Every structure is written in C-alpha cells, then in structure tokens.
C-alpha cells in the first residue's frame, strides 16, 4: 500500500510542475522518464502510464474536478487538485485493468476523508447521467462516452459505495488525537499616546424658504367655454338628424320601391301618419342583445359598424339616383326566382329523404348479414377451442415427465459433490479472514498517521490566527461632501454639487413628462368625441334595421301559413315499404341472437313527422321575431338612414 502511495505522490508532483501554456506534453514525458531511471521497471511503467493518461484526458478530468470544488469540495485545498485528477483518471479509465481490489488499496493509501468526498461525488448516479455525460459529449461523441466511460462507472457504483461506507466507518471509529499542553501566548497592549478628542463642528443655520401659494382648483377643471361648446354641438347635431329624418320620410315617389300591382294611393296615409315624427333618443355607449344583456363594444367594432352603415347609405342613394334616371323594377323577377327556389328546395328535400331511407334499408340488410357471420364464427371458435385444450393437456403431461427426470438427476449429483464443496468453502473462508486481518492492521496504522498530521495542521492554523489577531487595525477617515477631490479631471465637482445637478435634471424630466401627458389627454378627448358620434349613428341604423327585419319576418310567416302541404314522392313510399318488410323479417328471427336497430332509426308515421316539422318551424320563427322586436325597443325608435 505504501508503494502505491509513493507512486501516486510522484505523479502528483510531476502534474503540478506541468504548465500547458509553456510545456510540450511529449517533451515533458521524456524528461520525466529520464528522471525515473532509479526506480524499478514496474513502478516506472505505472507512473508513466498514469501521468500520460492524465495529460491526454486533461479536459475531461478538469470538468469533473472543477465541478467538485464548486459543489462538494468547497472546503478542500487547491493543493490537492492534482490528487483528485489522478483518482478520477484511475476510476474512469483504469478501473477495469487494475481491478477493484488494487483500486481500493490505492484509495486507502490516500487521505480517507478527501477520498470519501470525491468518490461520493464522482460515482453519484445523478451526476453521471446528467451533466458529466453532457460535458464529456461536447469533447467526444455521445455514444462513445456512454458505452466506454459512463456505463462502466455505473456498473462499479455498488462496489464503490460499499468502499465509501467502509472508509466512513474507519473515520468514525479512529481514536481521537491526544491533546498536548502548549504554552499560550498572552498579548500585551501597546503603550500608545491617547488621541485628542475631536472638536464638535458648529451646526449651520437652516435657511428659511418662502411659503408657496397652493395650486388653484381651476387648473384641474375643464374651462366653462368648452362645456358650452359641447352642449351647442350636441344641440346642432340633434337638429341636423331631425332634418335628415324628415327629408328621408318626405322623399319623392320614384324613390319608394314597390311592386307593379301595388296601388300608389298609400302616400297620403303615410303623410298623415308621419306628420308628428318620433324624436331621436340619444344612444348610449352600451348596446343590448335580444335577452336584454348589455354588450360593450370596443372602438374598432364601433368604427367598423359605422363604416358599414355609411356604405349602405351610399348604396341606397345610388339606387335612388338610378330610379330617378328611369331604371326599372325587378320585383316580378324576384317573385319568380323565389317560386323556383322553393320548388328546387322541395326536390332537394325529397332526394334527401330518399337517401336517408336507402341508408336505413342498407343498415337493416347489414344487420341480417352480421348475424349470419357471427353464428359461423361462433361455431368455428368452439371447434378451435376444443382442439387447443387437447393439445395443451398432452404438452403438460410431457413437461411433467421431463421435470421429474431432471429432479432425480440433480439429487444424485448433489449427493456426490457435498464433501468437495465443504472443503472448498472452508479454504475460501480462511483466506478471507487472513485478508481482512491484514487490511485492518494497515487501516489502523494509517488512521494514526492521519490523526498526527491533522493535529499538526491544526496547531499551525491556530498560530496563524493568533498572529493575525495581534496586528493593529486602521481607523476610518472623515469624508467632507463639499470638498472637490482634486484629481485634475475635467468637470470635477463635489458630492453636494452633484446632488444639486441631479435634482435639477430630475425636475426638467418631470416637466417634459407632464407636457407629454397633457398632449396625450387632448388627443384622447378628440378620439372619444369621434367615437361618440359613430355610436349615435350606429344606434340609429340598428333600430331601423330591426324594424325592417321584423316586417320581413311577418311577411314570410304569412306566406308560409298560406302555402299548402308538400306532396309525398313515390320513391319515398316504396323505400318505406321495403324497410318495413326488412324490419319484420329481422324481428321474425327471435330464436337466434340478433342485434336490434337503434330506436332513432325506427320509421314514424308520415302525419306525425309533418306535424312535428311544422310546429318546430313556427316556434323558431316566433323566437326570431321576438328577438328582433326586443332589439329594436332597446336601441330606441328610429328609421334607417337613406331609406324611402
């Protein structure tokens, strides 16, 4: 063990002498080999191999040792840096070649508490699998690092952990060092002259600052002239909207869209009804849904809707201009188009019903085919199950016979080899006892030496600390904040002047911020006024659209009530008859296993379906009409802009 300790010390000494920025590794190894000529060839080969390996893999070893000093080895000395590099190299690259027994002897030849710390850090599975693997992969390939270095270290981890626990037990059981009485040095005070007491400076009088006047309240209130201008602007806008509404109501006859069969005598009645036009209510910023739930729109939504209504007004004005120029009416074409669309819709409904009934018929046929296939599969599965049971019984019987024969042969062999095994076991135990006794003697000797070295080191540290305590301390120096340092620099000033200049700069920056804030507030007020105008315009247009939609839905409801019941198609009747036949055929096979059709696919009577569809259609129309009426009432009474 002492031999390995001396070899490791030689390697550490040469590693400390190596400087990578100055020395060449090859020349350095040649110089070391010439200096080791006096040693035996075995020691020389071991030292050269370990030293060359540490120089070759210096990057990998530096990563681990630096991390050890940062994390677990903060209290370790930097003089042991080369020792930890050598141990890391032996554990990573030479553990398989040396063997665990020789490696443990090398570890025990070094300071035990340092080896416990470093081995626990190096063989920690979390460190090996995470950052050590990642750092080494930056130098070599990941697959090569994992296969040649990380995996062997993980395999040796249980044995190394047992070695660490063994070393910790030795450290805890070692005898405490004997305390020798040493003469304590008693410090004596110096006979120094007592300093004179400092004179207390005369306090400077605080200057009296003139009391400033408070800021008047009118500074933070808007001027009264601006309020009067806003009231006048709203009154003028209300008058302009009333004039626009009256002009739209009393428009020319050519601007009123009507069918050719409608009599033109309705204009006098309209004039009589609209002599007293409704007043325009001021819209709020909040709109209402059909269920009276408030909807608060953002600025983009309000402006987008106002632009939409403006485009609608422009289109309406263009249409009026075309009518004035003599353009025709498309009401008859629109009625014919509606009739053709209704006819096409009826044909589409009949075709959709046919497709649905065809799918239902194919579903019934698929159920009948599935039942037949299931019956055939069940019979086939029963036959295969019987054959499999017979085969398993035969295999189990053969396996039991083989196991009985093997058991008999094993019993015969064990009876023959009992005596040889007992003698071999006794020899192995004796050899283990001898090895343990030798190792225990060596550990006791090393622990005594380590205790002496530790006691000597503590005495040296105590002497150094006492010498530091006896050194005199320097006293502080007064600082004058009004004095200029006098270094000869440009723009040199005292601390008081610097503080005053910083205060002036801060005041100027605050004034700039206040001016910018006032400018932003004025811009926001202008934008809010524009938004208020757009909201009022949107409210008027929404109310007009609500009333127009309500009238349109009433006309559609009256037309749907007068329309007759749709005729039944012959293809639909034929498909329904075939479906009833298939369903009766499937229900007739009650004795066999069957799959029932879903309840939703059973056919309903024709009269019941028609009545249900008609009831749902009427309910949906009533709900939509009620919602439109509520929206119009919530937004206020008005007429669409640009409508005749």
PETATA-V275050 format. One line per field, one symbol per residue. phi: phi as a letter, one per 30 degrees, with the letter a starting at -180 (. if undefined). A space follows every 50 residues. Layout:
# PETATA-V275050
phi=???
This chain:
# PETATA-V275050
phi=.dddddddddddddddddcddccceddddddddddcdddddddddddddd ddddddcdddddddddddddcccdcddddcddddddddddddcbddddjd dddddddddcedddddddddddcdeddddcddddddddccdddddddcbd ddddddddddddddddddddddcdddddccdcdddcdcdddcdddddddd ddddddddcddddddddddccddddddddddddddddddddddddddddc dddddcdbdddddddddddddddcdcdddddddcdccbddcicdbcdddd dddddddddddddddddddddddddjddccdddddddddddddddddddd dddddddddddddddddddddddddddddddddddddddddddddddddd ddddddddddddddddcddddddddddddddddddddddddddddddddd ddddddddddddddddddddddcdcdbdccdccddididdidaddddddd dddddddddddddddddddddddddddddddddddddddddddddddddd ddddddddddddddddddddddddddddddddddddddcddddbcddddd cddcdddddddddddddddddddddddddddddddjdacddidd
